[in-house]
Amino acid sequence: MARNMTIESLLRKIQSEINKIWKLDPDKVDPITYKQYLDKARVMGYLCSVGGQLLEKHDLEKRLEKLEEDLGKIEESRRVA
């Protein structure tokens, strides 16, 4: 089962992939393998970007819901008073 995604988990995954690619020496690795690692890094970067945007939007949505709830309580208390 997949774990919940957080900004921290995305950053850890990106850093892990960066470290793997950083250690690759294009002169010592098969060119096809090297290209595959770079392609994987591009895909990981894209997916992490999309995941980060989704997390940010989800966070903003939750904050907006809380503000709307608080505003509703304030409006209700004004009607009662």
C-alpha positions as CSV (number, residue, x, y, z in Angstrom):
1,M,0.0,0.0,0.0
2,A,1.3,3.4,-0.9
3,R,2.2,5.9,1.8
4,N,0.7,9.4,2.0
5,M,2.6,11.8,-0.1
6,T,4.1,14.9,1.6
7,I,6.4,17.6,0.4
8,E,9.1,16.1,2.6
9,S,8.7,12.6,1.0
10,L,8.9,14.2,-2.5
11,L,12.0,16.1,-1.5
12,R,13.6,12.9,-0.1
13,K,12.8,11.0,-3.3
14,I,14.1,13.7,-5.6
15,Q,17.3,14.0,-3.5
16,S,17.8,10.2,-3.7
17,E,17.5,10.2,-7.5
18,I,19.8,13.2,-7.8
19,N,22.4,11.4,-5.7
20,K,22.2,8.3,-7.9
21,I,22.6,10.3,-11.1
22,W,25.4,12.5,-9.5
23,K,27.4,9.3,-8.9
24,L,27.0,8.0,-12.4
25,D,30.1,8.6,-14.6
26,P,29.0,8.7,-18.3
27,D,32.4,7.4,-19.2
28,K,32.0,4.3,-17.0
29,V,28.4,3.5,-17.7
30,D,26.8,2.1,-20.8
31,P,25.4,5.0,-22.8
32,I,21.9,3.4,-23.0
33,T,21.9,2.9,-19.2
34,Y,23.0,6.5,-18.7
35,K,20.3,7.8,-20.9
36,Q,17.7,5.7,-19.1
37,Y,18.8,7.2,-15.8
38,L,18.5,10.7,-17.2
39,D,15.1,9.9,-18.6
40,K,14.0,8.5,-15.3
41,A,15.2,11.6,-13.6
42,R,13.2,13.8,-16.0
43,V,10.1,11.8,-15.3
44,M,10.7,11.9,-11.5
45,G,11.1,15.6,-11.7
46,Y,7.9,16.0,-13.6
47,L,5.9,13.7,-11.3
48,C,7.3,15.4,-8.2
49,S,6.4,18.8,-9.7
50,V,2.8,17.7,-10.3
51,G,2.6,16.0,-6.9
52,G,3.8,19.2,-5.2
53,Q,1.3,21.3,-7.0
54,L,-1.5,18.9,-6.0
55,L,-0.4,18.9,-2.4
56,E,-0.3,22.7,-2.4
57,K,-3.8,22.9,-3.9
58,H,-5.1,20.4,-1.4
59,D,-3.6,22.4,1.5
60,L,-5.1,25.6,0.2
61,E,-8.5,23.9,-0.2
62,K,-8.4,22.7,3.4
63,R,-7.4,26.2,4.6
64,L,-10.2,27.8,2.5
65,E,-12.8,25.4,4.0
66,K,-11.6,26.2,7.5
67,L,-11.9,30.0,6.7
68,E,-15.4,29.5,5.3
69,E,-16.4,27.5,8.4
70,D,-15.1,30.3,10.7
71,L,-16.8,33.0,8.6
72,G,-20.1,31.0,8.9
73,K,-19.7,30.9,12.7
74,I,-19.1,34.6,12.8
75,E,-22.1,35.4,10.6
76,E,-24.3,33.1,12.7
77,S,-23.1,34.8,15.9
78,R,-23.9,38.2,14.5
79,R,-27.4,37.1,13.5
80,V,-28.1,35.8,17.1
81,A,-26.8,39.0,18.7
